Amino acid sequence: MKHTGMLLAVVLFGLGGQVHAADAVGNTSRVPAAAELAEMASPAEWKRGARYSGKGSLVDYRDAGLPTPSKHQIWVRDGESYLLVSSVTGVIASVLSR
């Protein structure tokens, strides 16, 4: 009985994510394609405290004229934004748009 409850919870949470993702693109009859999911996962505006999950490129802060990062932080460029990201946790410490 204990295992059945756990299995039911896993199934419900898994299906809930699919339905939610389908609702996000305005179509509840299917799960979005990989390209749609990637688009939803990369917001145009990053916010401080959010976890970075994009595919930006590492930036040499000196060449870009950015402040020196602290230990365990890196600068990433994603679109027109420069993000100061923790290399340990992936949490965004600062966002600069240029």
N, C-alpha and C positions, 0 to 999 in steps of 0.2 A: 504494500500500500504506500509506503514511504517513497519508493522508487517511482511509482506511478504518478504521484503528485509532482515530483521533480521533473519527470518527463513531460507532463502536461504543462508545467510552467515554461520549460524550454521551448516547446512547440508554440505556445501562446505568444511568448515574447518574440520568437522568430517570425511568426506570421504577422504580428502587430507591426514590426518594422517594415515588412513588405507593403502592407496596406497603407501605412503612413507615407512611405516613399511614393507610392502610386498617387495618393491624394495630392502630394506636393506638385506633381506635374499636371494635375487636372484630369487624370484618367484613372479611374478605380478598377478598370478591367484588366490591367496588366502591371507587371513590375517594370520600372524604367530600365532602359538600356544602359550599358556601362558609361557611354558618353554623357547621358543625362545625369547619372549619379555623380560623375566627376565634376560636372558643371555646378550641381547643387552643393558639393563639398568645398568649393573654392569661392567664398564670398568675395564680391568686388571690394568691400571695405572690411579690413581686418580690425579687430578691436583688442585693446590692451586687456590681458587676463585670459583671452581665448587661447585655445591650443592650436598651434599652426599645423596645418595638414596639407599645405599646397606643394607645388613643385617649382618653387622659385630657385634662384641661383645665389650662391654665396657671393658676397661683395667684399672687396678690400675697402675697409672703412676709410683709409687714408686717401685713396684715389677718389672716393665718392664724397669726401669732405664731411664724413659722419663722425659723431663723438666716439671716443675709444670705448669699446665694449668692456664690461667687467669680466672677471674670470667665469668661464662656462657660459658665455654668451657669444652669439654670432649675429652678424648682419646678413639679412636675406633680402633680395629684391624680388618682389612678386608684382608684376605689372608695373604700375607707376608708384608703388609704395615700397618703402624700405622698412623692414621689420627687424627689431632687436629681439632675438629669440633665445631662450635658454637651450643650450645644447644638451642638457640633461633631461629636462621635462617637456620641452617643446612649447612652453607657455610664452606668449608674446608679452614682452616687457614694455615695448614702445613701438609706435607706428608713426612714420614720417612720410607724408605724401608730397611729391614734387612734380 
